[in-house]
Amino acid sequence: MRSLLGLTFALLLCGCPSRAHERGSGLPPCSKFGDQCEFSPGKLGSCVVRDGCTGGNCFTCQSQH
């Protein structure tokens, strides 16, 4: 019984784990070369120009690793 109370207290004290990685980084989409972007959830990248792009927004996010 004591361990159950201790576990309950620990969960209430610590709360749920953060889910910040699921919300995204809040970085805007690529608009200029070299800007930081989010390549995939929780992974940063850099804005680069797509090869062979001839119109529209030619920037894309490339992984930094």
WOVENHU-V28184 format. One record per residue. N is the residue number from 1. RES is the residue in three letters. SS is DSSP state (helix for helix, strand for strand, loop for the rest). PHI is phi in whole degrees, -180 to 180 (none if undefined). OMEGA is omega as a letter, one per 20 degrees, with the letter a starting at -180 (NA if undefined). Layout:
n: {N/N}
res: {RES/RES}
ss: {SS/SS}
phi: {PHI/PHI}
omega: {OMEGA/OMEGA}
This chain:
n: {1/2/3/4/5/6/7/8/9/10/11/12/13/14/15/16/17/18/19/20/21/22/23/24/25/26/27/28/29/30/31/32/33/34/35/36/37/38/39/40/41/42/43/44/45/46/47/48/49/50/51/52/53/54/55/56/57/58/59/60/61/62/63/64/65}
res: {MET/ARG/SER/LEU/LEU/GLY/LEU/THR/PHE/ALA/LEU/LEU/LEU/CYS/GLY/CYS/PRO/SER/ARG/ALA/HIS/GLU/ARG/GLY/SER/GLY/LEU/PRO/PRO/CYS/SER/LYS/PHE/GLY/ASP/GLN/CYS/GLU/PHE/SER/PRO/GLY/LYS/LEU/GLY/SER/CYS/VAL/VAL/ARG/ASP/GLY/CYS/THR/GLY/GLY/ASN/CYS/PHE/THR/CYS/GLN/SER/GLN/HIS}
ss: {loop/helix/helix/helix/helix/helix/helix/helix/helix/helix/helix/helix/helix/helix/loop/loop/loop/loop/loop/helix/helix/helix/helix/loop/loop/loop/loop/loop/loop/loop/loop/loop/loop/loop/loop/strand/strand/strand/strand/strand/loop/loop/strand/strand/strand/strand/strand/strand/strand/loop/loop/loop/loop/loop/loop/loop/loop/loop/strand/strand/strand/strand/strand/loop/loop}
phi: {none/-65/-68/-66/-66/-64/-65/-61/-63/-63/-65/-68/-70/-86/75/-81/-65/-66/-117/-60/-66/-87/-83/94/-86/82/-74/-71/-64/-62/-136/-154/-59/92/-64/-81/-147/-104/-69/-151/-50/84/-120/-81/-142/-125/-77/-133/-91/-68/-65/75/-76/-117/-159/73/-83/-93/-89/-143/-92/-116/-59/-87/-115}
omega: {a/r/r/r/r/r/r/r/a/r/r/a/a/a/a/r/a/r/a/a/r/a/a/a/a/r/r/r/a/r/r/a/r/r/r/r/r/a/r/a/r/a/a/r/r/r/r/r/r/r/r/r/a/a/r/r/a/a/r/a/a/r/r/a/NA}
